[in-house]
Structure formats: structure tokens, C-alpha cells
Amino acid sequence: MCRQRRVETDPPRGGFVLRAAPLRSAVLVSPTTTAQRLFATRPRSGWLVDVTIAAAALAGSLALISHGGVPGSTADEVARVGDHREALADLADLDSLGVALSVCASVPLVAWRWSPIAVFAVTAGASALLVGLGYPLGIPLGAAAALYLLAASRDEGTPWTRRTTAVALLLFGAYAVAAGAGRDTFPASELLHGGVAFALAWFAGDRTRLRREHIAELKERAARAEREAEHERRLAVAEERARIARDLHDAAGHAANVIAVRAGAARMRRDPERSQAALEMIEEIARQTAAEIDGIVGTLRDQSYPNGAADAPLGLASLDTLIARHSAAGLHVTVANQGLPRPLENATDQAAYRILQEALTNAARHGTGAARVELAFVEAALELTISNPAPRAGLSRRNGGHGLIGMRERAVLLGGSFEAERANGAFRVRVRLPYGGPNM
């Protein structure tokens, strides 16, 4: 049965009359972009936003009850009463119980951040009590807002499950049953307005959740791209440092070894002419090495050369000069060619020269005075073999030496292979360099 009300001009004892302009529309769902700010607010400002939502829901609920629900939905009730003014006064009868239940259906929204599902259950239950006692609520604003916040706050840790759906349907069913019991008729208006409110609230909340996740994913992608770019930058710096170390080692190490051999020979010999020739060779090697180091430094500074690049390092075209320099220093070098020589790319040409330079330097430093160089121009790659007698293993360095490491790096960077072994009283280095670089 409908709740009995007193029709009188003065406010009833223990209650009051709330007069306001007729409601023309009710805003149920905020735009998604505005709702995004709700979940991005700081703790202090978030508290103010929650209080504002609860106050708006409370004011809307009180206004709906005082005006008999949604405008236009109570025309049949007005017709049955017979007197239009008396019907309005009857609908506007809002006592303390109605205010208390409206508070229970709205104020818990303040605590939705702690437990959205509990807030939704409390607000929906209070709304069901309101319509069950005959209050013309029309639209359960507090429950709809709680459902929106519940749907929007779901994430991977607390996803929307079948149990959540069952709870939402159960509470809406309780609201519809209570509305029918309060009016003693089929609650068509409550089912329509309440169903639309709940559906829109869930849809808007889910869209807000999807948008929030999309924005979070975009931020994560941007952060990942920044980390990858930083990693690539560090890797490029490390590769450049390794290249500079190889070039400096090959240039300076080779020169220092030849200078040491020539200076020792000049000191041991008493022939002034040979000593003069050795000093001239030392001077020439020192000048060439200084020029190579200056080229490397000029590339780093990006100032001394046009287009920020130094002259290309020496290639196999300078192999005869390299061998003559070692021969003059006392290393007997023999060269064997196989296959028809063919033009090489700059990177392959320079790597072959640097590998031969380092291998001959090691042969002069650790061998017994002889070395053999074999160049084979096969179908897909240039194969280098450098061997020298080494009857006994010398003392290895603590770090293993940088020469073999540099040769291996040069070959691998071009997609080739590198092997170094000591067997049968000889030390042998085998290198394979593809003609086309690492893509071959």
C-alpha cells in the first residue's frame, strides 16, 4: 500500500515542505573526458570532488521526491486525486524519514574510493527503501552514481566479474520489487527510469575505464619508447667507443712495435748509415701514426673535416707498404694470393687491412721473425690467413690482450668469422669477411 500522507497547507509536524521549480531534465552521466579527471585527482582535491558528487546526488533526490518523481510520470496519480493543488501538496510531503533515507542513498558516495561495491550496495538498498515506503524517487541518482563509479574504478586487480553483475542485477531487482510494493501497482515508471539510469551509468563507467586504460597504455608505450631510445643511444656510444679503441690500438700499437724494433736495432748496430736509416723510418712511422690519430680525433670533434668525416683509413691497396715496413723492421713476410682480386666495400677493405696490420704486429712481437699472409678471393667472401712460427706459448696478459679482441670484433661486425689457434709450433689466424658486409 502507498504510504499515508496528510494534505494540509502548513508543513506537517516533524517534517517540512521543499518547494522548487519543476525538474525538466536530470543529468545522469558526465562526459568521459570530465570523468577522467575524477580518477586523476590528488587525494585532497579528490575528497572535495567526492563531497560534491554526494551533495549533488542528495539535492537531486530531494528535489525529485518533493516534486513527485520525474515530471510527467505522475499524471495518472494527479487525475485520480481529482484536485490538482491537493495532489501537488500530497506529493511534496517530505518528512524526516524521507530525508534520512535520501541521505543514506547519497552521502555514502563520499567513501566510494575505499569500497565501490559496498557504496553501491548501500545506496541501492536505501533507494529501494525509499520507493518501497512510497516516496516518489523516480530516478535513483545516488545508486546510479555509485554504479558508474563502480564500473569506472575496475582494473586488472579488481576486474568486473560475474559476481559483480549478479550483485548489480539483484539490487536493481530489489529496487523494482520495492517500487511495485510501494505503489501497489506494476512499477512501469520505476522500471523505465531506473533501468535507463543503471544502464547509462554502467555504460559510461565502462567507457571511462577503457579510456583510462588506453591513456595508461599510451603513457607506458611512450615510456618504453624513451627507454629503448636511451638504450639504443648508450649502445651506439658503446659501439663507437669500441671502434675508436680498435683504431687507436691498431694504429698506435703497430707504430710502437715497429718503432721499438727499429730503435733496438739502431742501438745494437754500430753502423751510422743503418742507424740513420732506422731513425728516418722511425720518424716516418711516427708522422703517419700521428696523422691517423689526428684523423680519429678529428672525427670525434667533427670540426677539422668537411661533412664531419675524416679521410678513409688505409685499405688493402697499402698492403705492400705495410709489408715493406715490417720487412725493414726485421720480419720476413711472404704473401700468397688466391683467386681474382675484386673491389671491396670500404668497411671490408679497411677491416682487412687493420686485421692484417694487427696480425703482423703480433707476429713481430711474439713470433720468431717470419710470417706468412694468404689472401683468398673466394666466391662470397675474402678469406685471410696469417701464420707465424711460435714454438712456445708466451705469457698471456691479464686481460688477454686487445689485438685478438679487436680483430674478432671487426670480423663479426661485418658478418664474418674469426679463428685464432696455436698448433704444431705455429700461431694461425683465420678470418672470413663477406664482400657485401653483414647482410650477406
DOFIKE-932560 format. One record per residue (C-alpha): x negated, y negated, z. Coordinates in steps of 0.001 Angstrom, whole numbers. Layout:
<atoms>
ATOM | u | v | w
ATOM | X | Y | Z
...
</atoms>
This chain:
<atoms>
ATOM | u | v | w
ATOM | 0 | 0 | 0
ATOM | -1014 | -3575 | -584
ATOM | -2316 | -5483 | 2393
ATOM | 469 | -7637 | 4012
ATOM | -191 | -11385 | 3804
ATOM | 1563 | -14386 | 5404
ATOM | 2762 | -17065 | 2975
ATOM | 2536 | -20479 | 4642
ATOM | 1320 | -23935 | 3817
ATOM | -1168 | -24177 | 6647
ATOM | -4209 | -21925 | 6969
ATOM | -3462 | -18761 | 8995
ATOM | -4881 | -18380 | 12426
ATOM | -8215 | -16660 | 12320
ATOM | -8693 | -17407 | 8606
ATOM | -8972 | -20204 | 6124
ATOM | -7925 | -21109 | 2593
ATOM | -10608 | -21606 | -53
ATOM | -9438 | -23882 | -2870
ATOM | -11426 | -24182 | -6102
ATOM | -10907 | -24718 | -9811
ATOM | -9786 | -21646 | -11773
ATOM | -12620 | -19420 | -12976
ATOM | -12891 | -19467 | -16745
ATOM | -15915 | -17164 | -17047
ATOM | -18299 | -15205 | -14876
ATOM | -21978 | -14803 | -15675
ATOM | -22897 | -11205 | -15060
ATOM | -26287 | -10823 | -16729
ATOM | -29181 | -13231 | -17069
ATOM | -31231 | -13344 | -20267
ATOM | -34017 | -10795 | -20373
ATOM | -36764 | -13377 | -20546
ATOM | -35414 | -15130 | -17454
ATOM | -35112 | -11814 | -15650
ATOM | -38760 | -11077 | -16397
ATOM | -39723 | -13977 | -14158
ATOM | -37801 | -12360 | -11338
ATOM | -40235 | -9430 | -11245
ATOM | -43311 | -11603 | -11823
ATOM | -42688 | -13985 | -8916
ATOM | -45043 | -14222 | -5979
ATOM | -43917 | -12891 | -2575
ATOM | -42936 | -16299 | -1161
ATOM | -41097 | -17544 | -4236
ATOM | -39574 | -14064 | -4703
ATOM | -37853 | -14389 | -1322
ATOM | -36257 | -17654 | -2428
ATOM | -35100 | -16069 | -5689
ATOM | -33533 | -13148 | -3812
ATOM | -31708 | -15501 | -1457
ATOM | -30439 | -17474 | -4459
ATOM | -29105 | -14307 | -6126
ATOM | -27354 | -13196 | -2946
ATOM | -25835 | -16648 | -2407
ATOM | -24583 | -16808 | -5994
ATOM | -23006 | -13343 | -5721
ATOM | -21352 | -14297 | -2413
ATOM | -19980 | -17573 | -3779
ATOM | -18674 | -15843 | -6894
ATOM | -16993 | -13089 | -4873
ATOM | -15292 | -15560 | -2515
ATOM | -14110 | -17621 | -5487
ATOM | -12698 | -14553 | -7228
ATOM | -10828 | -13387 | -4133
ATOM | -9424 | -16843 | -3384
ATOM | -8064 | -17140 | -6936
ATOM | -6613 | -13676 | -7135
ATOM | -9353 | -11997 | -9159
ATOM | -10166 | -12600 | -12809
ATOM | -7939 | -15329 | -14332
ATOM | -5130 | -13806 | -16404
ATOM | -5291 | -10372 | -14764
ATOM | -2648 | -11139 | -12090
ATOM | 194 | -12397 | -14302
ATOM | 2332 | -9359 | -13577
ATOM | 1930 | -9893 | -9870
ATOM | 2931 | -13546 | -10229
ATOM | 6033 | -12533 | -12209
ATOM | 7117 | -10034 | -9572
ATOM | 6839 | -12525 | -6745
ATOM | 9155 | -14906 | -8512
ATOM | 7860 | -18183 | -7108
ATOM | 4634 | -19333 | -8783
ATOM | 3440 | -21546 | -5931
ATOM | 4174 | -18894 | -3318
ATOM | 2244 | -16302 | -5342
ATOM | -833 | -18513 | -5537
ATOM | -745 | -19106 | -1812
ATOM | -443 | -15381 | -1254
ATOM | -3478 | -14695 | -3473
ATOM | -5506 | -17395 | -1784
ATOM | -5154 | -15885 | 1656
ATOM | -8812 | -15113 | 2551
ATOM | -9288 | -14166 | 6173
ATOM | -12381 | -13409 | 8204
ATOM | -12326 | -9721 | 7295
ATOM | -12467 | -10573 | 3588
ATOM | -15339 | -12969 | 4200
ATOM | -17211 | -10344 | 6225
ATOM | -16799 | -7698 | 3548
ATOM | -17833 | -10197 | 855
ATOM | -20976 | -10913 | 2853
ATOM | -21675 | -7171 | 3085
ATOM | -21179 | -6886 | -692
ATOM | -23636 | -9694 | -1479
ATOM | -26151 | -10530 | 1278
ATOM | -27968 | -7125 | 1138
ATOM | -29299 | -8235 | -2256
ATOM | -31956 | -10115 | -296
ATOM | -33571 | -6778 | 581
ATOM | -33449 | -5142 | -2878
ATOM | -37259 | -5140 | -3250
ATOM | -37583 | -2726 | -303
ATOM | -34928 | -206 | -1403
ATOM | -32912 | -951 | -4549
ATOM | -30853 | 2256 | -4328
ATOM | -29850 | 1596 | -716
ATOM | -28868 | -2003 | -1504
ATOM | -26750 | -796 | -4430
ATOM | -25011 | 1780 | -2239
ATOM | -24226 | -795 | 473
ATOM | -22933 | -3469 | -1924
ATOM | -20868 | -967 | -3936
ATOM | -19399 | 505 | -750
ATOM | -18448 | -2935 | 584
ATOM | -16869 | -3829 | -2773
ATOM | -14836 | -611 | -2668
ATOM | -13601 | -1530 | 829
ATOM | -12611 | -4985 | -388
ATOM | -10432 | -3707 | -3220
ATOM | -9171 | -843 | -1061
ATOM | -7803 | -3307 | 1500
ATOM | -6019 | -5199 | -1252
ATOM | -8388 | -8127 | -1776
ATOM | -8271 | -9171 | -5465
ATOM | -12009 | -8990 | -6088
ATOM | -11652 | -8468 | -9845
ATOM | -15371 | -8088 | -10616
ATOM | -17817 | -6549 | -8095
ATOM | -20523 | -9171 | -8592
ATOM | -22745 | -8015 | -5731
ATOM | -22668 | -4358 | -6802
ATOM | -23261 | -5293 | -10453
ATOM | -26289 | -7428 | -9496
ATOM | -27624 | -4596 | -7329
ATOM | -27207 | -2122 | -10202
ATOM | -29074 | -4475 | -12528
ATOM | -31947 | -4815 | -10063
ATOM | -31981 | -1047 | -9534
ATOM | -32259 | -341 | -13271
ATOM | -34819 | -3084 | -13848
ATOM | -37090 | -2003 | -10987
ATOM | -37602 | 1578 | -12170
ATOM | -41141 | 2585 | -13148
ATOM | -43293 | 5688 | -13533
ATOM | -43472 | 6146 | -9763
ATOM | -39715 | 5800 | -9236
ATOM | -38011 | 6663 | -12552
ATOM | -34302 | 6677 | -13286
ATOM | -33219 | 10274 | -12637
ATOM | -30042 | 12307 | -12894
ATOM | -29564 | 11839 | -9186
ATOM | -29595 | 8064 | -9654
ATOM | -26997 | 8398 | -12425
ATOM | -24845 | 10597 | -10209
ATOM | -25006 | 8061 | -7379
ATOM | -24008 | 5208 | -9710
ATOM | -21056 | 7169 | -11143
ATOM | -19954 | 8299 | -7688
ATOM | -19944 | 4761 | -6325
ATOM | -18060 | 3443 | -9346
ATOM | -15530 | 6256 | -8948
ATOM | -15113 | 5344 | -5291
ATOM | -14560 | 1730 | -6302
ATOM | -11873 | 2738 | -8836
ATOM | -10088 | 5063 | -6372
ATOM | -10154 | 2396 | -3680
ATOM | -8738 | -162 | -6136
ATOM | -5878 | 2185 | -7004
ATOM | -5144 | 2827 | -3354
ATOM | -5160 | -889 | -2556
ATOM | -2726 | -1797 | -5335
ATOM | -645 | 1374 | -5111
ATOM | -750 | 1495 | -8931
ATOM | -3174 | 2553 | -11620
ATOM | -6176 | 168 | -11363
ATOM | -6437 | -706 | -15045
ATOM | -7827 | -4182 | -14425
ATOM | -10425 | -2976 | -11914
ATOM | -11497 | -145 | -14188
ATOM | -11898 | -2523 | -17135
ATOM | -13695 | -5349 | -15396
ATOM | -15673 | -3165 | -13021
ATOM | -16697 | -735 | -15788
ATOM | -17816 | -3552 | -18073
ATOM | -19730 | -5201 | -15224
ATOM | -21514 | -1969 | -14270
ATOM | -22294 | -1089 | -17912
ATOM | -23689 | -4527 | -18732
ATOM | -25708 | -4594 | -15513
ATOM | -27301 | -1221 | -16253
ATOM | -27997 | -2118 | -19903
ATOM | -29556 | -5473 | -19050
ATOM | -31634 | -3938 | -16260
ATOM | -32930 | -1187 | -18506
ATOM | -33823 | -3693 | -21205
ATOM | -35672 | -5773 | -18632
ATOM | -37597 | -2692 | -17530
ATOM | -38542 | -1833 | -21126
ATOM | -39679 | -5386 | -21778
ATOM | -41760 | -5427 | -18597
ATOM | -43407 | -2124 | -19549
ATOM | -44051 | -3414 | -23063
ATOM | -45729 | -6546 | -21725
ATOM | -47803 | -4446 | -19316
ATOM | -48837 | -2180 | -22183
ATOM | -49865 | -5169 | -24298
ATOM | -51939 | -6518 | -21413
ATOM | -53570 | -3127 | -20958
ATOM | -54361 | -2946 | -24665
ATOM | -55883 | -6409 | -24574
ATOM | -57987 | -5492 | -21542
ATOM | -59041 | -2221 | -23193
ATOM | -59989 | -4037 | -26391
ATOM | -62029 | -6516 | -24372
ATOM | -63805 | -3697 | -22547
ATOM | -64515 | -1906 | -25825
ATOM | -65821 | -5119 | -27374
ATOM | -68089 | -5652 | -24384
ATOM | -69263 | -2048 | -24654
ATOM | -69988 | -2489 | -28370
ATOM | -71868 | -5691 | -27633
ATOM | -74001 | -4001 | -24998
ATOM | -74599 | -1063 | -27329
ATOM | -75665 | -3414 | -30119
ATOM | -78044 | -5176 | -27734
ATOM | -79488 | -1834 | -26619
ATOM | -79957 | -689 | -30226
ATOM | -81631 | -3975 | -31128
ATOM | -83951 | -3693 | -28145
ATOM | -84849 | -134 | -29159
ATOM | -85567 | -1276 | -32727
ATOM | -87787 | -4108 | -31505
ATOM | -89601 | -1715 | -29171
ATOM | -90256 | 681 | -32069
ATOM | -91533 | -2078 | -34354
ATOM | -93777 | -3568 | -31690
ATOM | -95103 | -150 | -30726
ATOM | -95836 | 836 | -34318
ATOM | -97440 | -2469 | -35240
ATOM | -99392 | -3205 | -32083
ATOM | -100214 | 413 | -31247
ATOM | -101590 | 1172 | -34691
ATOM | -103638 | -2008 | -34740
ATOM | -105012 | -1495 | -31243
ATOM | -106068 | 2052 | -32071
ATOM | -107868 | 1066 | -35278
ATOM | -109496 | -1908 | -33568
ATOM | -110709 | 302 | -30722
ATOM | -112208 | 2846 | -33122
ATOM | -113919 | 212 | -35275
ATOM | -115223 | -1691 | -32264
ATOM | -116621 | 1505 | -30734
ATOM | -118315 | 2444 | -33993
ATOM | -119859 | -1029 | -34321
ATOM | -121147 | -867 | -30761
ATOM | -122708 | 2574 | -31233
ATOM | -124393 | 1729 | -34508
ATOM | -127459 | -493 | -34736
ATOM | -126878 | -1401 | -38383
ATOM | -125977 | -5123 | -38604
ATOM | -124303 | -4722 | -42002
ATOM | -121959 | -1984 | -40809
ATOM | -121251 | -3895 | -37635
ATOM | -120374 | -6931 | -39741
ATOM | -118032 | -4843 | -41908
ATOM | -116382 | -3410 | -38794
ATOM | -115860 | -6879 | -37375
ATOM | -114323 | -8030 | -40650
ATOM | -111968 | -5041 | -40614
ATOM | -111023 | -5807 | -37028
ATOM | -110304 | -9422 | -37959
ATOM | -108124 | -8377 | -40915
ATOM | -106137 | -5880 | -38847
ATOM | -105642 | -8419 | -36071
ATOM | -104333 | -11003 | -38551
ATOM | -101930 | -8512 | -40150
ATOM | -100663 | -7368 | -36771
ATOM | -100193 | -10940 | -35622
ATOM | -98198 | -11628 | -38800
ATOM | -95969 | -8590 | -38189
ATOM | -95339 | -9576 | -34574
ATOM | -94630 | -13134 | -35678
ATOM | -92071 | -11771 | -38129
ATOM | -90353 | -9788 | -35383
ATOM | -90294 | -12797 | -33060
ATOM | -89061 | -14997 | -35904
ATOM | -86140 | -12641 | -36470
ATOM | -85230 | -12891 | -32791
ATOM | -85458 | -16677 | -32716
ATOM | -83576 | -16977 | -36017
ATOM | -85401 | -20221 | -36783
ATOM | -88569 | -19596 | -38726
ATOM | -86987 | -17829 | -41695
ATOM | -84183 | -18758 | -44088
ATOM | -80862 | -16965 | -43563
ATOM | -82106 | -15815 | -40162
ATOM | -84179 | -12892 | -41552
ATOM | -87888 | -12202 | -41778
ATOM | -89714 | -10671 | -44722
ATOM | -89097 | -6972 | -45140
ATOM | -91632 | -4718 | -43370
ATOM | -94089 | -2647 | -45340
ATOM | -92934 | 492 | -47174
ATOM | -94477 | 3470 | -48956
ATOM | -95956 | 1093 | -51513
ATOM | -98508 | 176 | -48822
ATOM | -99368 | 3802 | -48038
ATOM | -102718 | 3618 | -49855
ATOM | -103714 | 582 | -47780
ATOM | -102693 | 2393 | -44595
ATOM | -104750 | 5466 | -45514
ATOM | -107730 | 3360 | -46512
ATOM | -107611 | 1579 | -43174
ATOM | -107647 | 4866 | -41261
ATOM | -110351 | 6283 | -43512
ATOM | -112508 | 3261 | -42805
ATOM | -111957 | 3873 | -39098
ATOM | -113289 | 7436 | -39436
ATOM | -110125 | 9516 | -40009
ATOM | -110344 | 11758 | -43052
ATOM | -106846 | 11721 | -44640
ATOM | -105674 | 13845 | -47553
ATOM | -102383 | 13206 | -49346
ATOM | -100273 | 15689 | -51325
ATOM | -97205 | 14684 | -53344
ATOM | -94421 | 16988 | -54494
ATOM | -91589 | 16071 | -56806
ATOM | -90984 | 12946 | -58831
ATOM | -91153 | 9767 | -56696
ATOM | -87906 | 7818 | -56703
ATOM | -86818 | 4407 | -55405
ATOM | -85795 | 4384 | -51764
ATOM | -83438 | 2144 | -49876
ATOM | -85134 | -471 | -47715
ATOM | -84245 | 1259 | -44434
ATOM | -85509 | 4649 | -45642
ATOM | -88651 | 3146 | -47167
ATOM | -89521 | 1220 | -44022
ATOM | -88770 | 4176 | -41728
ATOM | -91014 | 6479 | -43820
ATOM | -93874 | 4002 | -43633
ATOM | -93508 | 3487 | -39886
ATOM | -93362 | 7236 | -39241
ATOM | -96491 | 7840 | -41315
ATOM | -98206 | 4937 | -39567
ATOM | -97430 | 6310 | -36099
ATOM | -98289 | 9908 | -37040
ATOM | -101691 | 8896 | -38430
ATOM | -102343 | 6751 | -35353
ATOM | -101655 | 9764 | -33135
ATOM | -103885 | 11932 | -35320
ATOM | -106731 | 9444 | -34974
ATOM | -106207 | 9120 | -31244
ATOM | -105648 | 12767 | -30247
ATOM | -106987 | 14788 | -33213
ATOM | -110446 | 15835 | -34319
ATOM | -110957 | 13395 | -37190
ATOM | -108804 | 14790 | -40014
ATOM | -105150 | 14624 | -41084
ATOM | -103014 | 15816 | -43980
ATOM | -99971 | 13967 | -45336
ATOM | -97398 | 15730 | -47554
ATOM | -94611 | 13819 | -49306
ATOM | -91891 | 15904 | -50952
ATOM | -89190 | 14153 | -53011
ATOM | -86530 | 16863 | -52991
ATOM | -83008 | 16621 | -54340
ATOM | -81257 | 14824 | -51458
ATOM | -83988 | 13617 | -49117
ATOM | -87588 | 12631 | -48644
ATOM | -89492 | 15172 | -46580
ATOM | -92646 | 14118 | -44721
ATOM | -95149 | 16479 | -43130
ATOM | -98144 | 15149 | -41184
ATOM | -100536 | 17627 | -39612
ATOM | -103885 | 17329 | -37907
ATOM | -106184 | 19745 | -36078
ATOM | -105589 | 19711 | -32331
ATOM | -107375 | 22666 | -30758
ATOM | -106403 | 21816 | -27171
ATOM | -103489 | 20032 | -25651
ATOM | -104330 | 16658 | -24225
ATOM | -102969 | 15269 | -21040
ATOM | -99416 | 14100 | -21622
ATOM | -98235 | 10752 | -20435
ATOM | -95839 | 10379 | -17557
ATOM | -93120 | 9028 | -19908
ATOM | -94013 | 11376 | -22758
ATOM | -95288 | 8558 | -24983
ATOM | -93218 | 6184 | -27091
ATOM | -94566 | 7220 | -30501
ATOM | -92680 | 10513 | -30872
ATOM | -89550 | 8911 | -29412
ATOM | -89722 | 6086 | -31943
ATOM | -90218 | 8474 | -34880
ATOM | -87295 | 10609 | -33779
ATOM | -85036 | 7568 | -33401
ATOM | -85907 | 6271 | -36858
ATOM | -85077 | 9617 | -38460
ATOM | -81848 | 10160 | -36535
ATOM | -80555 | 6650 | -37233
ATOM | -80784 | 7385 | -40959
ATOM | -79009 | 10729 | -40630
ATOM | -82220 | 12737 | -40927
ATOM | -84110 | 15153 | -38721
ATOM | -87386 | 15193 | -36790
ATOM | -89526 | 18056 | -35560
ATOM | -92867 | 17994 | -33755
ATOM | -94752 | 21114 | -32684
ATOM | -98194 | 22330 | -31741
ATOM | -99111 | 25728 | -33162
ATOM | -102229 | 27578 | -34347
ATOM | -104571 | 24823 | -33269
ATOM | -102724 | 22083 | -35171
ATOM | -100133 | 19458 | -34368
ATOM | -97475 | 19085 | -37038
ATOM | -94687 | 16524 | -37547
ATOM | -91845 | 17229 | -39998
ATOM | -89344 | 14533 | -40934
ATOM | -86421 | 14588 | -43338
ATOM | -84947 | 11245 | -44465
ATOM | -81837 | 11275 | -46714
ATOM | -82050 | 8943 | -49699
ATOM | -78686 | 7397 | -49014
ATOM | -79037 | 6875 | -45275
ATOM | -76689 | 8226 | -42583
ATOM | -73695 | 8666 | -44949
ATOM | -75374 | 11382 | -46968
</atoms>
